[in-house]
Amino acid sequence: MTEPAGSLRLCRIEDLADPGTRGFALRTARGVVDIFVVRHADTVLAFENHCPHTGSPLDWMPDQFLNLDRTLIQCATHAALFRIDDGFCVSGPCAGQALTPFPLALSDGWVLADAEQVL
């Protein structure tokens, strides 16, 4: 499979634990955007790294975005909990809101930032 032109390789899918996360700072037309990639089974998604409640980063340590049992994304600031599969907040001060998705592609085992988003 050929990578889309201009896509940015972020990491290999096998470099992510299952479930696991990793953060990235990407240059985009909007400026630098902090995102994180989350893997669960064969699904890999990305979200912008900011809580919908305060805008603060979600990770409590570098690349640590999941709660202790690794079933939900957790905000380090207010302990809000978000579903991995869609970023919907199920608990906390932003319940009912959702994380902002960031488009990804997968190609030959690589997790790629969408070519239309990165510079």
Backbone hydrogen bonds, N-H to C=O, Kabsch-Sander energy under -0.5 kcal/mol:
donor,donor_aa,acceptor,acceptor_aa,energy
7,S,4,P,-2.0
8,L,113,A,-1.2
9,R,7,S,-0.5
10,L,111,V,-3.2
11,C,111,V,-1.0
13,I,109,G,-2.9
15,D,12,R,-1.5
16,L,13,I,-1.5
20,G,39,R,-1.5
22,R,37,V,-1.7
24,F,35,I,-2.7
26,L,24,F,-0.5
26,L,33,V,-2.7
28,T,26,L,-0.5
28,T,31,G,-1.9
29,A,117,Q,-0.6
31,G,28,T,-1.8
33,V,26,L,-3.1
35,I,24,F,-3.0
35,I,33,V,-0.5
36,F,47,F,-2.3
37,V,22,R,-2.9
38,V,45,L,-2.9
39,R,20,G,-2.9
40,H,43,T,-2.6
43,T,40,H,-2.0
45,L,38,V,-2.4
47,F,36,F,-2.1
48,E,100,T,-3.0
49,N,34,D,-3.1
50,H,48,E,-1.9
51,C,56,S,-2.7
55,G,51,C,-2.1
60,W,64,Q,-1.6
61,M,64,Q,-0.6
64,Q,61,M,-2.5
65,F,63,D,-0.7
67,N,72,L,-2.7
70,R,67,N,-1.9
73,I,82,F,-2.7
74,Q,65,F,-2.8
75,C,80,A,-2.5
76,A,58,L,-1.4
79,A,75,C,-1.7
81,L,91,S,-2.4
82,F,73,I,-2.8
83,R,88,F,-2.6
84,I,71,T,-0.5
87,G,83,R,-1.9
89,C,97,Q,-3.2
90,V,81,L,-2.5
90,V,88,F,-0.5
91,S,81,L,-1.2
95,A,92,G,-1.7
96,G,89,C,-2.2
97,Q,94,C,-2.5
99,L,87,G,-2.2
102,F,46,A,-2.5
105,A,112,L,-2.1
107,S,110,W,-2.1
110,W,107,S,-2.4
111,V,11,C,-3.2
112,L,105,A,-3.3
112,L,110,W,-0.6
113,A,8,L,-3.0
114,D,103,P,-1.6
117,Q,114,D,-1.8
118,V,114,D,-1.3
119,L,27,R,-2.3
